[in-house]
Amino acid sequence: MAETPTSPLEATLAYAEEFHTEDEILWTARQRASEVGAHAVQPGTGAALCFLATAINARAVVEIGTGCGVSGLWLLRGMRQDGTLTSVDAEPEYQRLARQGFTQAGFSGGRTRLIAGRALDVLPRLSDGGYDLVFCDGAKHEYADYLAESIRLLRVGGIVVFDGALWQHRVADLTQRDPDTVAIRELGKLVRDDERLRPLMIPLGEGVLAAIKISG
């Protein structure tokens, strides 16, 4: 059971998150993730992914961190009907469970390409400028490397999205210096200062950092 908000700010954030609901397919995928200890994006984050994919008429999307398919389902629902989701995860079992959700949702095998492996080993094999959207939800200490790869992979006008950009409310607290928090904080600076990108921070879920690639 969700905790009762204790302040107007918490109540507002909870309202924004609960505005987005999940159907049975998404709920089942979330349960699969919970059972195996995989991370699943919160509904607000998922809705943001679906919205962004729809807004740019995304046909080719890369996902770093398949989990058990929750974020992939949101992305596929926002993509073009002839679009392909390429999803990378080091855990083959997570991808097996994700495939169950994709099949249940009616997405054929041709709509998804699941690659088992470490993201930084797989991404260099993908085509320069060949993708409309890259969603990053992998190892936080590798986020800066994901950013560099994402800029290469995206076409101009494409969008990179990072989950966990506020990281359990730790990023805004400068006294928090654990490696993941520092890495995410540094990512924010990199995105904000890169003249090739136009960034946006969205306080949904654990924080969504998105940026449009405006130049090569």
C-alpha positions, -999 to +999 in steps of 0.1 A: +000+000+000+013+035-009+022+058+019-001+087+026+015+120+014+025+142+043+029+175+025+012+194-003+043+188-025+041+150-019+004+150-025+008+168-058+036+144-069+014+114-059-015+128-078+006+133-110+019+097-107-015+082-100-030+101-130-015+074-152-030+040-148-020+005-160-041-022-176-039-059-168-010-065-193+012-039-177+002-049-142+011-085-149+045-075-164+051-054-132+043-085-111+068-106-130+094-080-124+087-078-087+089-116-084+124-118-099+137-085-084+139-066-117+134-029-119+102-017-135+095+020-143+067+036-125+035+044-145+043+081-148+076+073-163+060+048-186+034+073-198+062+098-205+080+072-227+048+064-246+041+102-250+076+109-263+076+080-287+042+091-301+052+127-304+082+119-326+064+091-345+093+068-334+100+038-356+134+027-342+140+027-305+168+014-283+162+004-247+190-001-223+176-024-196+148-047-207+138-056-172+107-077-176+091-056-203+072-028-185+090+001-201+091-018-234+054-022-234+049+016-229+074+023-257+058-001-281+024+014-275+037+049-285+057+038-315+046+034-351+029+001-359+059-008-381+084+002-355+110-020-339+122-019-303+158-030-297+162-039-261+195-048-244+199-065-210+225-087-194+199-110-179+184-135-204+157-145-179+144-109-177+142-109-215+123-142-215+097-128-192+096-095-212+089-115-243+059-131-226+044-096-219+051-085-255+033-116-269+004-111-245+000-075-257-001-087-293+033-074-304+048-098-329+084-110-328+092-087-356+084-057-334+111-065-309+148-074-310+160-086-276+198-087-273+214-103-242+246-087-232+263-058-215+250-025-229+285-010-235+294-041-255+263-041-276+257-004-283+288+002-304+275-024-329+243-004-336+241+021-365+251+058-362+221+081-365+197+051-370+174+056-340+146+080-330+147+074-293+171+058-268+158+049-233+185+043-206+176+024-175+208+003-168+238+007-145+237+042-131+275+044-130+275+039-168+250+067-176+277+091-189+288+063-213+252+056-223+248+093-231+278+093-254+265+063-272+230+077-274+241+109-291+259+088-317+229+065-322+202+092-325+192+111-356+188+149-353+154+154-336+157+121-317+154+119-280+174+103-252+157+095-220+172+085-186+152+069-158+162+076-121+174+111-128+164+122-092+174+089-077+154+084-046+155+121-038+192+118-034+205+138-064+192+172-051+209+166-017+245+175-023+256+157+009+248+124-008+280+112-024+275+075-031+288+065-066+254+061-082+241+095-070+273+112-081+271+096-115+235+107-120+243+142-108+272+144-133+250+131-160+226+160-155+255+185-159+267+167-191+232+168-206+225+204-196+259+217-209+259+199-242+251+223-270+239+194-292+210+187-267+179+205-255+171+190-220+141+186-198+138+173-163+104+157-154+097+149-117+078+117-124+087+083-109+123+085-098+129+114-122+130+114-160+157+133-178+150+138-215+169+156-242+163+163-279+194+161-302+192+194-320+225+191-340+250+165-350 
